[in-house]
Amino acid sequence: MAKYPDIKTAGLRVNKLRKEIARLRELYHTADSPDVTDVVYDSLNRELRDIIREYPNLDDPNAPEYRVGGKPLPKFEKVKHTVRMLSLNDVFSIDELYDWEKRIKKLLPANTKIEYFCEIKFDGLAGTLIYEKGKLMLGATRGDGFVGEDVTQNLKTIHSIPLQLKGNIPEFIEVRGEVVMSKKTLINLNKIQELEGKILFANTRNATAGSIRQLDPKLASSRNLEFFAYDVKQYKNKNYIPDTHSKEHEVLRDIGFVVDKNEKICKNLEEVINFIKSFEKIRSNFLYGTDGIVISINELKLQEVLGVVGKAPRYMAAYKYPAERATTIVKDVKVNVGRTGVLTPLALFEPTLVAGSTVSKATLHNMDQIERLDLRIGDTVVIEKAGDVIPKVVEVLTRMRTGKEKKFKMPDSCPACLGDIDKKLISEKKENSVAYYCINKKCVAKNERYIEHFVSVFDIYELGPKVLRRFKDEGLITDAADIFSLDKSDIATLERFGEKSAENIVEEIKNKKRISLSRFLWALGILHVGEETARDLAQHFGTLEKIIENSKENINEIDSIPNIGPAVTKSVLQFFQDKNNLHFIEKLKENGVVIDKVEKIKGGKFEGLTFVLTGTLSTMSREIAKEKIIKLGGKISGSVSKNTSYVVTGEDAGSKLKSAEKLKIKILTEEEFKKMI
């Protein structure tokens, strides 16, 4: 029998419970003044859930009770960010901070008054939230900046994320912020992990990312995550529009978000430096992981003028506090084989606490680094760790030597397959610097790393390293192309793999067979070709076939792409001239992999025209100028040639202007260029 005789009576109780739960959440997370104990709060939530179970028509997906977690998801859907989620450029000293200021002042009109805004750089997972008419509609991860993952259900479990905004509610708003886990929560979580025999989390960032990327929201709910809002990316409100970043923080607080109180408006860089130093004194006792301070130009109009370059905005910088260091003894040096065959020496030492986590190995990069440090097995060394980066050895304490230390020598053959190794120049600028490579194309270790890289770029989450290794051991796959021919029956017969597990793996592989050209190029693991370079190649050529054709005939075309130098050109040509690589690509296609071509803009007023930009533009950033040219169908080149249509010049134009004059290329002033667009 129902506790409440009818839905009307139950509805009144539900409304009352929801209002009280929302009030308590506000007191606890926003006002930092809990009114009742957790036991009482949990009891109210439990009663609410019981009533909803009795009267399903009273259910509301945006209601507070859903913070405890909904049903597990089969997978995460991709979300394309309307406004790209950017990274920040780091500065590691006060001198670098002054250099940053000099650079931005050159881009602004003379005597522009600059006001700065300082805030804490949290060490968590960046997320974005979209609200329409005050209701939370979507929550997503950063991903690659362009495309993230829909983690709305998991984010709903975080109490400091409002499901319904309050106050002067905007018609539409996109809020950026950081999902974090407190240091205390991490300690308690690792105690549970240890009792259950599971791997411990290295730091709060890893624990946060691992919690948000769980398909079961109930697990995310159990991790006590928090959210600190720090930016407004899209905003529609007839009544009020903020004109500074500090006022954006005021808006965030007014509509119900938690914004960290450690922030300051600074009139000059000296005040910024004082803020950096004052927070450094309390940083070790701060409740959350943080590695620096974010400094922004406060005025939003000036932010628009400065724009973005590459992956980062010009108007922001992240000051990083000095990385933590510790001393330890090198027990041994082992050699790892990477996916491109490069041999990387790794120092092994006693487990040592540094930067808040315990580490037992540090990269030595290459033999040049070992010789520069004069490192020997048995040495006492200084290791440094910053954030999630693998720790590195920065100094050898030679005065601690006993005489029993041994010099390290690179092996004469590959430690994984015993195949031949070859020495290659690290770069054309460092003639004496060499790297060691395994040249055996069938190297087991090399092949394993390659496949792991390949599936990670294709976002095939079901295939972790252990599963891939098992498939290789069982003979199901020999290369990455074989993955796309796997059948449910191949997997289900293996020990510890049931029908459902096999079905999930095959279904995910099937859904990941279509990929963009840029990500496909990145997945191929071409030496020197990372995510950004792959995007540059894809934008220039448009199709894989054109890249392959170019590699047969015209080597100069790759060289002409901005940001691509001789080393990359040589690597790309060698890759696509190798018959084994071409056979691998064909095998992928035969197994159903579809590579989307890049849609070129046709019919634009700049179609067929190539532009070169030189000097500093005063009214727009180069990045914005490039975007406008591309949108109108034009091309961008990093160098002047007879194929250049126009050279656009700003202040302090360099050698490109002289080259244009020599070749009699049409030169445009910034004003003339603006009229054209």
C-alpha positions in Angstrom: 0.0 0.0 0.0 1.3 3.5 -0.9 2.5 5.7 1.8 0.6 8.6 0.2 -3.0 7.9 -0.8 -3.0 9.7 -4.1 -0.6 11.4 -6.6 -1.7 14.9 -5.6 -0.6 14.3 -2.0 2.6 12.6 -3.1 3.3 15.5 -5.5 3.1 18.0 -2.7 5.6 16.0 -0.7 7.9 15.6 -3.7 8.0 19.4 -4.3 8.7 20.0 -0.7 11.5 17.5 -0.6 13.1 18.8 -3.8 13.1 22.4 -2.6 14.7 21.4 0.7 17.3 19.3 -1.0 18.1 22.1 -3.3 18.4 24.5 -0.3 20.7 22.2 1.5 22.8 21.7 -1.6 23.1 25.5 -1.9 24.2 25.9 1.7 26.7 23.1 1.5 28.3 23.8 -1.9 27.8 27.5 -2.5 27.6 29.2 0.9 30.0 26.7 2.4 27.7 26.4 5.4 26.1 23.0 5.8 22.8 23.1 7.8 22.4 19.4 8.5 24.6 16.3 8.6 25.1 14.1 5.6 22.9 11.4 7.2 19.9 13.8 7.2 20.6 14.9 3.6 20.9 11.3 2.4 17.7 10.4 4.2 15.7 13.1 2.4 17.0 11.9 -0.9 16.1 8.3 -0.1 12.5 9.3 0.8 12.2 11.2 -2.5 13.4 8.2 -4.5 10.9 6.0 -2.7 8.0 8.3 -3.6 9.1 8.5 -7.3 9.3 4.7 -7.4 5.7 4.6 -6.2 4.5 7.4 -8.5 6.6 7.3 -11.7 4.6 10.2 -13.2 6.3 12.6 -10.7 9.7 11.7 -12.2 11.8 14.6 -13.6 15.2 13.8 -15.3 16.6 17.1 -14.1 15.5 16.7 -10.5 18.0 16.5 -7.6 17.5 12.8 -6.9 19.1 11.9 -10.2 22.5 13.1 -8.8 22.9 9.7 -7.2 23.3 8.2 -10.7 21.1 6.8 -13.4 21.3 3.6 -15.5 24.6 2.5 -16.9 25.3 3.7 -20.4 26.3 1.4 -23.3 28.9 3.9 -24.6 29.7 7.6 -24.6 28.3 9.7 -27.5 30.6 12.2 -29.3 29.8 15.9 -28.9 31.1 18.5 -31.3 32.0 21.7 -29.4 30.4 24.8 -30.9 33.3 26.9 -29.4 36.6 25.0 -29.3 37.9 24.1 -25.9 41.5 25.5 -25.9 44.6 24.8 -24.0 46.8 27.4 -22.2 50.3 28.4 -22.9 52.5 27.9 -19.8 55.1 30.2 -18.3 57.5 28.9 -15.7 59.2 32.1 -14.4 58.5 35.8 -13.7 60.7 36.7 -16.6 58.6 34.6 -19.0 55.5 36.3 -17.6 57.0 39.7 -18.5 57.8 38.4 -22.0 54.2 37.3 -22.4 53.1 40.8 -21.5 55.5 42.4 -24.0 54.1 40.1 -26.8 50.5 41.0 -26.1 51.2 44.8 -25.8 52.7 44.7 -29.3 49.4 43.4 -30.6 47.3 46.1 -28.9 47.0 49.8 -29.7 49.6 52.0 -28.0 48.9 53.0 -24.4 46.1 50.5 -24.0 45.3 50.1 -20.3 45.5 46.4 -19.3 43.7 45.0 -16.3 44.5 41.4 -15.3 42.4 38.7 -13.6 44.1 35.9 -11.6 42.5 32.6 -10.6 43.6 29.1 -9.5 44.5 26.5 -12.1 42.9 23.3 -10.8 44.4 19.9 -11.5 41.3 18.0 -12.6 39.3 17.3 -15.8 38.0 20.2 -17.9 34.3 20.1 -18.7 31.6 22.1 -20.4 27.9 22.5 -19.5 25.1 23.8 -21.7 21.9 25.3 -20.2 18.8 26.3 -22.0 16.3 28.5 -20.1 18.0 27.5 -16.9 17.9 23.7 -17.4 21.0 21.6 -17.8 20.8 20.1 -21.3 24.4 18.7 -21.9 27.7 18.1 -20.1 30.8 17.1 -22.1 34.5 16.5 -21.7 37.2 18.5 -23.5 38.3 15.7 -25.7 40.6 17.0 -28.4 39.2 20.5 -28.1 37.0 20.0 -31.2 35.1 16.9 -30.1 34.4 15.6 -26.6 32.2 13.0 -25.0 28.7 13.3 -23.6 29.0 12.6 -19.9 25.8 14.4 -18.9 24.6 11.6 -16.6 27.8 11.4 -14.7 28.1 15.2 -14.3 24.5 15.2 -12.9 25.8 13.2 -9.9 28.0 16.2 -8.9 26.1 18.2 -6.3 28.0 21.5 -7.1 26.6 21.4 -10.7 23.2 23.1 -10.7 20.5 21.1 -12.6 18.3 24.3 -12.6 19.9 27.8 -12.6 18.6 30.5 -10.3 18.4 34.3 -10.2 18.8 36.2 -13.4 18.6 33.1 -15.6 20.0 33.5 -19.1 18.1 32.2 -22.1 21.2 30.2 -23.1 24.6 29.8 -21.5 27.7 27.5 -21.9 29.8 27.2 -18.7 33.3 25.9 -18.6 34.9 24.5 -15.5 37.0 21.9 -13.8 35.8 18.6 -12.3 38.0 17.9 -9.3 38.5 15.5 -6.4 39.8 16.7 -3.1 43.0 15.3 -1.7 41.2 13.9 1.3 38.7 12.0 -1.0 41.6 10.6 -3.0 43.2 9.2 0.2 39.9 7.5 1.2 39.3 6.2 -2.3 42.8 4.6 -2.5 42.2 2.9 0.9 39.2 1.2 -0.7 41.1 0.4 -3.9 43.8 -1.2 -1.8 41.4 -3.3 0.3 39.8 -4.5 -2.9 43.2 -5.3 -4.5 42.8 -2.7 -7.2 45.4 -0.4 -8.7 45.8 2.9 -6.7 45.2 6.2 -8.4 48.4 8.2 -8.8 46.8 11.6 -8.2 43.5 13.5 -8.0 43.5 14.3 -11.7 43.8 10.6 -12.7 41.1 9.6 -10.2 38.8 12.4 -11.5 39.2 11.4 -15.1 38.7 7.7 -14.3 35.5 8.5 -12.4 33.9 10.7 -15.1 34.7 8.2 -17.8 32.7 5.4 -16.1 29.7 4.1 -18.0 27.8 3.6 -14.8 26.8 7.0 -13.2 26.4 5.3 -9.8 30.2 4.8 -9.7 30.8 8.4 -10.6 28.3 9.4 -7.8 30.2 7.4 -5.2 33.5 9.3 -5.9 32.4 12.7 -4.2 33.5 14.8 -7.2 33.1 18.6 -7.2 32.9 21.2 -9.9 34.4 24.7 -10.0 33.2 27.0 -12.8 35.7 29.4 -14.3 34.5 30.6 -17.7 31.4 31.6 -19.7 31.8 30.7 -23.4 28.3 31.4 -24.9 25.8 33.7 -23.3 22.4 35.0 -24.2 20.7 37.4 -21.8 18.7 40.5 -22.7 19.0 42.0 -19.2 22.7 41.8 -18.6 25.9 41.1 -20.6 29.2 41.0 -18.7 32.1 43.0 -20.2 35.0 41.5 -18.2 36.1 38.0 -17.1 35.7 39.0 -13.4 32.0 39.9 -14.1 31.6 36.5 -15.8 32.6 35.0 -12.4 29.9 37.2 -10.7 27.3 35.9 -13.2 28.4 32.3 -12.4 28.0 32.8 -8.7 24.6 34.6 -9.1 23.1 31.7 -11.1 24.2 29.0 -8.7 27.7 27.8 -9.5 30.6 27.3 -7.2 33.5 29.6 -8.1 36.7 29.4 -6.1 37.3 32.4 -3.9 41.0 32.6 -4.6 40.9 35.2 -7.3 41.9 38.8 -7.8 41.6 41.7 -10.2 45.1 43.2 -10.8 46.0 46.6 -12.2 49.4 45.6 -13.4 51.8 42.6 -13.6 53.4 43.5 -10.2 50.0 42.8 -8.5 49.8 39.5 -10.5 53.2 38.5 -9.1 52.1 39.3 -5.6 49.0 37.1 -6.0 51.2 34.3 -7.3 53.5 34.5 -4.3 50.7 34.8 -1.7 48.9 31.7 -3.0 52.2 29.8 -3.1 52.4 30.1 0.7 49.1 28.3 1.2 49.2 26.0 -1.8 50.5 22.9 0.0 47.5 23.1 2.4 45.0 23.8 -0.4 42.2 21.2 -0.4 42.6 20.4 -4.1 45.4 19.7 -6.5 46.7 22.8 -8.3 49.9 23.5 -10.2 49.6 27.1 -11.0 47.7 30.4 -11.5 45.8 31.4 -14.6 46.3 35.0 -15.7 43.8 36.6 -18.1 43.3 39.9 -19.7 40.2 41.0 -17.8 38.4 43.0 -20.5 36.5 40.8 -23.0 36.9 43.2 -25.9 40.7 43.0 -25.6 40.4 39.2 -25.5 38.7 39.3 -28.9 41.4 41.6 -30.4 44.2 39.3 -29.2 42.4 36.1 -30.4 43.9 32.6 -30.5 47.1 31.2 -31.9 47.4 27.4 -32.4 45.7 25.6 -29.5 45.9 28.5 -27.0 44.5 32.0 -26.5 46.9 34.9 -26.6 45.1 36.7 -23.8 45.7 34.0 -21.2 48.7 32.4 -19.6 49.2 29.7 -17.0 52.0 30.4 -14.5 53.3 27.0 -13.3 54.9 26.7 -9.9 58.3 25.0 -9.8 57.9 21.2 -10.2 58.5 19.2 -7.1 61.7 17.3 -6.8 63.1 14.3 -4.8 66.2 12.3 -4.6 66.5 8.5 -5.1 69.0 5.8 -6.2 69.0 4.4 -9.7 68.8 0.6 -9.4 68.9 -0.2 -13.1 68.3 1.2 -16.6 66.0 -0.7 -18.9 65.2 0.0 -22.5 61.6 0.3 -23.9 60.7 -0.1 -27.5 58.2 2.5 -28.8 55.6 2.1 -31.6 58.0 3.7 -34.2 60.8 1.4 -33.1 62.7 4.1 -31.1 64.6 2.7 -28.1 64.1 4.8 -24.9 66.2 4.3 -21.8 64.2 4.3 -18.5 65.7 4.7 -15.0 64.3 2.3 -12.4 64.6 3.2 -8.7 63.0 2.6 -5.3 59.4 3.8 -5.1 59.7 7.5 -4.2 57.1 10.2 -3.3 57.3 13.2 -5.5 54.6 15.8 -6.5 52.0 14.0 -4.4 52.4 10.5 -6.0 54.7 7.6 -5.7 56.9 6.9 -8.7 59.5 4.1 -9.5 60.8 5.1 -12.9 61.8 8.1 -14.9 62.5 8.6 -18.6 66.1 9.3 -19.6 65.0 10.2 -23.2 68.1 9.1 -25.1 71.8 8.4 -24.8 72.6 12.1 -25.3 70.7 12.9 -22.1 72.5 10.1 -20.2 75.9 11.3 -21.3 75.0 14.9 -20.5 74.0 13.9 -17.0 76.9 11.5 -16.7 74.4 9.1 -15.2 75.4 5.6 -14.0 73.6 2.7 -12.5 73.8 3.1 -8.7 73.9 6.9 -8.8 71.9 9.1 -6.4 69.8 11.4 -8.7 67.3 14.2 -8.5 64.0 13.5 -10.1 61.4 16.0 -11.1 57.7 15.5 -11.7 55.1 18.1 -12.9 51.4 17.2 -13.1 50.8 13.9 -14.9 54.1 14.0 -16.9 56.4 11.0 -16.5 59.1 12.0 -14.1 62.5 12.8 -15.4 66.1 12.8 -14.0 67.4 16.3 -13.9 70.6 16.0 -11.9 73.2 13.4 -10.7 74.7 13.9 -7.3 78.2 12.8 -8.2 79.5 13.5 -4.6 77.3 10.6 -3.4 79.2 8.1 -5.5 80.9 5.1 -3.8 82.9 3.8 -6.8 80.6 0.9 -7.4 78.4 2.7 -10.0 78.3 1.3 -13.5 78.1 3.1 -16.8 75.1 2.3 -19.0 75.6 1.2 -22.6 72.8 1.0 -25.3 72.2 -2.6 -26.4 73.6 -3.8 -29.7 70.3 -5.4 -30.7 66.6 -4.8 -29.9 65.8 -5.9 -26.3 62.4 -7.2 -27.5 63.0 -9.1 -30.7 66.9 -9.2 -30.8 66.7 -7.6 -34.3 69.1 -5.1 -35.7 69.1 -1.5 -34.5 70.0 1.6 -36.4 71.2 5.0 -35.4 69.4 8.0 -36.8 69.8 11.8 -36.4 67.2 13.1 -33.9 67.0 16.3 -35.9 68.8 18.0 -38.7 69.8 20.9 -36.4 71.6 18.5 -34.0 74.1 16.7 -36.1 75.7 14.8 -33.2 72.4 13.7 -31.6 71.2 10.3 -32.5 68.3 8.0 -31.6 68.4 4.2 -31.7 65.7 2.4 -33.7 64.7 -1.2 -34.1 64.5 -1.8 -37.8 62.7 -5.2 -37.7 59.2 -4.6 -39.1 58.0 -7.7 -37.3 59.3 -6.6 -33.9 56.7 -7.9 -31.3 57.1 -4.9 -28.9 57.1 -2.4 -31.7 53.9 -4.0 -33.2 52.1 -4.1 -29.8 52.7 -0.4 -29.1 51.7 0.5 -32.7 48.4 -1.4 -32.3 47.7 0.2 -28.9 48.3 3.7 -30.5 46.1 2.8 -33.5 43.0 1.7 -31.4 43.4 4.7 -29.1 43.2 7.1 -32.0 40.2 5.2 -33.4 38.6 5.5 -29.9 38.0 1.7 -29.5 37.7 1.7 -25.8 36.9 -2.0 -25.4 40.3 -3.0 -26.7 42.8 -2.3 -23.9 46.5 -3.5 -23.9 45.7 -6.7 -22.1 42.9 -7.6 -24.6 45.0 -6.8 -27.6 47.9 -8.9 -26.2 45.5 -11.8 -25.7 44.2 -11.5 -29.3 47.8 -11.5 -30.6 48.8 -14.5 -28.4 45.7 -16.4 -29.7 46.6 -15.6 -33.3 43.4 -13.6 -33.9 45.3 -10.5 -35.0 48.7 -9.8 -36.4 48.3 -6.1 -37.1 45.8 -3.3 -36.5 43.9 -4.1 -39.8 42.9 -7.5 -38.5 40.9 -5.9 -35.7 38.3 -4.8 -38.2 37.7 -8.3 -39.5 37.1 -9.8 -36.0 33.9 -11.8 -35.7 31.8 -12.5 -32.5 32.5 -16.2 -32.8 36.3 -15.6 -32.9 36.2 -13.9 -29.4 33.4 -15.7 -27.6 35.3 -19.1 -27.7 38.2 -17.6 -25.8 38.5 -18.3 -22.0 37.1 -15.4 -19.9 35.3 -13.9 -22.9 31.5 -14.6 -23.0 28.9 -13.9 -25.6 28.0 -10.5 -24.3 31.6 -9.4 -24.0 32.4 -10.6 -27.6 29.2 -8.8 -28.8 30.2 -5.5 -27.2 33.7 -5.6 -28.7 32.6 -6.4 -32.2 29.8 -3.8 -32.0 32.2 -1.1 -30.9 34.7 -2.0 -33.7 31.8 -1.8 -36.2 30.8 1.6 -35.0 34.4 2.9 -35.3 35.2 2.0 -38.9 34.5 5.5 -40.2 37.2 8.0 -39.4 38.3 11.5 -40.5 41.4 11.8 -42.7 43.3 13.8 -40.1 42.8 11.1 -37.4 43.6 8.3 -39.8 46.9 9.9 -40.6 47.6 10.3 -36.9 46.7 6.7 -36.3 49.2 5.5 -38.9 52.0 6.4 -36.5 54.1 8.2 -39.1 57.3 9.4 -37.6 57.1 13.2 -36.6 53.3 13.2 -37.5 51.2 14.0 -34.5 47.7 15.3 -34.2 48.3 18.8 -35.4 50.6 17.9 -38.3 48.1 15.3 -39.4 45.4 18.0 -39.4 47.6 20.2 -41.6 48.2 17.4 -44.1 44.5 16.6 -44.2 43.4 20.2 -44.8 46.0 20.6 -47.5 45.4 17.4 -49.5 41.7 16.6 -48.7 42.0 12.9 -49.5 44.4 10.1 -48.7 44.7 9.3 -52.4 46.2 12.7 -53.1 48.8 12.3 -50.3 49.8 8.9 -51.7 50.0 10.3 -55.3 52.0 13.3 -54.1 54.5 11.0 -52.4 55.1 9.3 -55.8 55.7 12.5 -57.7 55.8 15.9 -56.1 57.8 16.1 -52.9 57.8 19.9 -52.8 54.0 20.1 -52.2 54.3 18.8 -48.6 57.2 21.1 -47.9 55.1 24.1 -48.9 52.5 23.4 -46.1 52.8 25.9 -43.2 54.4 24.4 -40.0 55.8 21.4 -41.9 59.6 21.2 -42.4 62.0 18.9 -44.2 62.1 16.2 -41.4 58.3 15.7 -41.6 58.3 15.8 -45.4 61.0 13.1 -45.6 59.1 10.9 -43.0 55.8 11.2 -44.9 57.3 10.5 -48.2 59.2 7.4 -46.9 56.0 6.1 -45.2 53.8 6.3 -48.3 56.6 5.0 -50.7 56.9 1.8 -48.6 54.9 -1.0 -50.3 54.2 -2.6 -46.9 52.5 0.5 -45.6 50.4 0.8 -48.7 49.4 -2.8 -48.4 48.4 -2.2 -44.8 46.2 0.7 -45.8 44.5 -1.4 -48.5 43.9 -4.1 -46.0 42.2 -1.6 -43.7 39.9 -0.5 -46.5 39.1 -4.1 -47.4 38.1 -4.7 -43.8 35.6 -1.9 -43.9 37.5 1.2 -42.7 36.1 4.3 -44.3 38.3 7.4 -44.5 36.3 10.6 -44.8 37.7 13.2 -47.2 38.1 16.8 -46.1 35.3 18.9 -47.6 36.9 21.8 -49.5 35.0 25.1 -49.7 34.0 25.7 -53.3 32.8 28.8 -55.0 34.2 31.2 -52.5 35.6 34.6 -53.7 39.1 33.4 -52.7 38.9 30.1 -54.6 42.2 29.4 -56.3 44.1 32.2 -54.4 47.0 31.6 -52.0 47.8 34.1 -49.2 50.9 34.6 -47.2 50.7 36.6 -43.9 53.6 38.5 -42.5 54.1 40.9 -39.6 51.7 41.8 -36.8 48.1 42.7 -37.7 46.6 45.4 -35.5 42.8 44.7 -35.8 42.8 40.9 -35.8 45.0 38.0 -34.9 46.6 36.0 -37.7 44.5 33.0 -36.7 41.3 34.9 -37.3 42.7 36.2 -40.6 43.5 32.6 -41.7 40.1 31.4 -40.8 38.5 34.1 -42.9 40.6 33.3 -45.9 39.9 29.6 -45.6 36.1 30.2 -45.2 36.2 32.2 -48.5 37.9 29.3 -50.3 41.5 30.5 -50.2 44.7 28.8 -49.1 47.4 29.7 -46.6 51.1 29.3 -47.2 54.0 29.8 -44.9 56.4 30.9 -47.6 56.3 33.2 -50.6 56.7 31.6 -54.1 55.6 32.3 -57.7 52.3 30.5 -56.8 51.5 33.1 -54.1 48.5 35.4 -55.0 48.8 38.0 -52.2 51.0 38.8 -49.3 49.2 40.5 -46.4 51.5 42.7 -44.4 51.3 44.0 -40.8 53.7 45.8 -38.6 57.3 44.6 -38.5 56.9 42.6 -41.8 60.0 40.5 -42.3 61.8 38.7 -45.2 58.5 37.5 -46.8 57.8 41.1 -47.8 61.1 41.4 -49.5 60.5 38.1 -51.3 57.1 39.3 -52.5 58.7 42.5 -53.9 61.4 40.5 -55.6 58.9 38.2 -57.2 56.4 41.1 -57.9 53.7 39.5 -55.9 50.7 41.7 -55.1 51.2 43.2 -51.5 48.1 44.1 -49.4 48.0 46.4 -46.4 45.8 45.3 -43.5 43.1 47.8 -44.5 43.1 46.6 -48.1 42.8 43.0 -46.9 39.9 43.9 -44.7 38.1 45.4 -47.7 38.6 42.2 -49.6 37.0 40.1 -46.9 
